[in-house]
C-alpha cells in the first residue's frame, strides 16, 4: 500500500508538471508531499539517505518532463484540394497585410520602405488559375500569391502538421518551427529565386525578416 501511495502521488505531480510546465509549483508540491515524508515512503533507508533519494527522484522526474516528447506519432495527413484553397487564401491574406502595414508607416516614402513594397508586390499575382477558392469568391477583392510563394506556405503547413502529429503534444514551439523553415534548403532556394527574379536590391537582414514573417 505504501508503494502504491507514493506512486500515485508522484504520478499525479508528474502529469501536472508535464501539462503546465510550472517547475516552481512542482518542486513546492514535491517537497511537501514527498521529501518531507521521505522516511515514511522509504522506511528501509536511514536519514539523510531517504531524503536525498527522494530529492534525486524529483530531479529525474523534472528532467524527464522537460525532454521533447517522443511519439507516438500519427502520420500527418496530406493537404487536400479543399485545404489547399484555404491555404492559398491565407497566403494572400498574410502578404496583403504585410504590404498594407508597410504602406501605412509614416516613413513609407523612404527608399528602404519603397524597396520592401516593391519586393512584397512581386509576391502577388493576378493569375488565379489553380486557386479555386480565390477564383470563385474573389470578384477582385482577394489577394493571390505566386506559385513560388505558395511553396513557402505549403512547407509551413506541412511542418505544422508534422509538429502536431504527436498524440501527447503539450506545446507548439513556433520559434523552433520558424527557425527550421528559414534554414530549410528548399525553402531558402525558392525564396532566393523569388528575390532574384524581383531584381530588388534589398538589405539581406530585411529579406530574412520578410521570410520569417511569411513563415
C-alpha positions in Angstrom: 0.0 0.0 0.0 2.9 2.4 0.8 4.5 1.8 -2.6 1.2 2.4 -4.3 0.6 5.6 -2.3 4.0 7.1 -3.4 3.5 6.1 -7.0 0.0 7.7 -7.1 1.4 10.9 -5.5 4.4 11.1 -7.9 2.4 10.2 -10.9 -0.2 12.9 -10.2 2.6 15.6 -9.8 4.4 14.4 -12.9 1.3 14.6 -15.0 0.5 18.1 -13.7 4.1 19.2 -14.4 4.0 17.8 -17.9 0.9 19.7 -18.7 1.6 23.0 -17.1 5.5 23.2 -17.1 5.3 25.0 -13.8 8.6 24.0 -12.1 8.1 26.1 -9.0 4.8 24.6 -8.2 6.1 21.1 -8.9 9.0 21.4 -6.5 6.9 23.1 -3.9 4.3 20.2 -4.0 7.0 17.6 -4.3 8.9 18.9 -1.2 5.8 19.0 0.9 4.3 15.7 -0.2 7.3 13.5 -0.8 10.6 14.9 0.5 9.3 15.8 4.0 7.7 12.4 4.3 10.6 10.5 2.6 11.3 8.3 5.7 7.6 7.3 5.6 7.9 6.4 1.9 11.3 4.8 2.1 11.4 3.2 5.6 14.3 0.9 4.7 16.6 3.9 4.2 18.1 6.0 7.0 18.2 9.8 7.1 19.6 11.6 5.2 19.7 9.0 2.5 15.9 8.7 2.2 15.6 12.5 1.7 18.5 12.5 -0.8 16.9 9.6 -2.7 13.5 11.4 -2.8 15.2 14.6 -4.0 17.1 12.8 -6.7 13.8 11.2 -7.8 12.2 14.6 -8.1 15.1 15.9 -10.2 14.8 12.9 -12.5 11.1 13.5 -12.9 11.6 17.2 -13.7 14.3 16.5 -16.2 12.1 13.8 -17.9 9.1 16.2 -18.1 11.3 18.8 -19.8 12.5 16.5 -22.6 10.9 16.8 -26.0 8.0 14.5 -26.4 9.0 11.4 -28.4 6.0 9.8 -30.1 3.8 8.0 -30.5 3.3 9.8 -33.9 0.3 9.9 -36.2 1.3 10.2 -39.8 0.4 13.8 -40.9 -2.4 13.8 -43.4 -1.7 15.3 -46.8 -3.1 18.7 -47.8 -6.4 18.1 -49.6 -7.6 20.2 -52.5 -10.1 21.9 -50.3 -7.5 22.7 -47.7 -5.2 24.0 -50.4 -7.8 26.5 -51.3 -7.8 27.8 -47.8 -4.0 27.8 -47.7 -3.8 29.9 -50.9 -6.3 32.3 -49.4 -4.3 32.6 -46.2 -1.1 33.1 -48.2 -2.6 36.1 -50.0 -4.0 37.5 -46.8 -0.6 37.4 -45.0 1.3 39.0 -47.8 -1.5 41.6 -48.3 -1.4 42.5 -44.5 2.4 42.9 -44.6 2.2 45.1 -47.7 -0.6 47.2 -46.1 1.5 47.5 -42.9 4.5 48.9 -44.7 2.4 51.3 -46.8 0.8 52.7 -43.7 4.0 53.5 -42.0 4.9 57.2 -41.6 8.2 56.7 -43.4 6.8 54.7 -46.3 8.3 57.0 -48.8 11.8 56.2 -47.7 14.0 54.2 -50.1 14.0 51.2 -47.8 10.2 51.1 -47.4 9.7 51.5 -51.1 12.1 48.6 -51.8 10.1 46.4 -49.3 6.8 47.4 -51.0 8.3 46.6 -54.4 9.5 43.2 -53.1 6.2 42.3 -51.5 4.4 43.3 -54.6 6.4 40.7 -56.6 4.9 38.0 -54.3 1.4 38.8 -55.7 -0.2 37.7 -58.9 -3.4 38.4 -60.8 -3.4 34.9 -62.3 -5.7 33.0 -60.0 -5.9 29.9 -62.2 -5.5 26.9 -59.9 -6.6 28.9 -56.9 -10.2 27.7 -56.8 -11.3 29.5 -53.6 -9.9 32.9 -54.6 -11.2 32.4 -58.2 -14.7 31.6 -57.0 -15.1 34.2 -54.3 -12.7 37.0 -55.1 -14.6 39.3 -57.5 -11.4 41.3 -57.5 -11.3 41.7 -53.7 -8.9 38.9 -52.7 -5.2 38.7 -53.0 -3.4 35.8 -54.7 0.3 35.0 -54.4 2.6 33.4 -57.0 3.1 29.7 -57.1 6.7 30.1 -55.7 5.4 32.0 -52.7 2.7 29.3 -52.2 5.5 26.8 -51.7 6.7 28.6 -48.6 3.2 28.5 -47.0 2.8 24.8 -48.0 6.1 24.0 -46.3 5.0 25.9 -43.2 1.7 23.9 -43.1 3.4 20.6 -43.6 5.9 21.5 -40.8 3.0 22.4 -38.5 1.2 19.1 -39.2 4.4 17.2 -38.5 5.0 19.0 -35.2 1.4 18.4 -34.1 1.3 14.8 -35.1 2.4 13.7 -31.6 -0.5 12.3 -29.6 0.7 13.7 -26.3 1.9 17.2 -27.5 1.8 19.8 -24.8 3.2 22.9 -26.6 3.9 24.0 -30.1 7.3 25.6 -30.4 6.6 28.3 -33.0 10.1 29.8 -32.8 11.8 26.5 -33.4 9.4 25.8 -36.3 10.1 29.1 -37.9 13.9 28.6 -37.5 13.6 25.2 -39.2 11.7 26.7 -42.1 14.1 29.6 -42.5 17.1 27.2 -42.8 15.4 24.6 -44.9 17.4 24.4 -48.2 14.4 24.0 -50.4 12.6 27.0 -48.8 15.7 29.2 -48.9 16.2 28.3 -52.5 12.7 29.1 -53.5 12.7 32.4 -51.6 16.1 33.4 -53.0 14.8 32.8 -56.5 11.8 35.0 -55.8 14.2 37.8 -54.6 16.4 37.3 -57.6 13.6 37.4 -60.1 12.2 40.6 -58.5 15.5 42.3 -59.2 15.0 44.2 -56.0 18.4 45.1 -54.4 17.4 45.0 -50.7 19.3 44.5 -47.5 19.8 40.9 -46.5 18.5 41.4 -43.0 15.2 42.8 -44.3 15.0 40.0 -46.8 15.4 37.4 -43.9 12.8 39.3 -41.8 10.3 39.1 -44.6 10.9 35.3 -44.9 10.4 34.9 -41.1 7.1 36.9 -41.2 5.8 34.8 -44.1 6.9 31.5 -42.4 
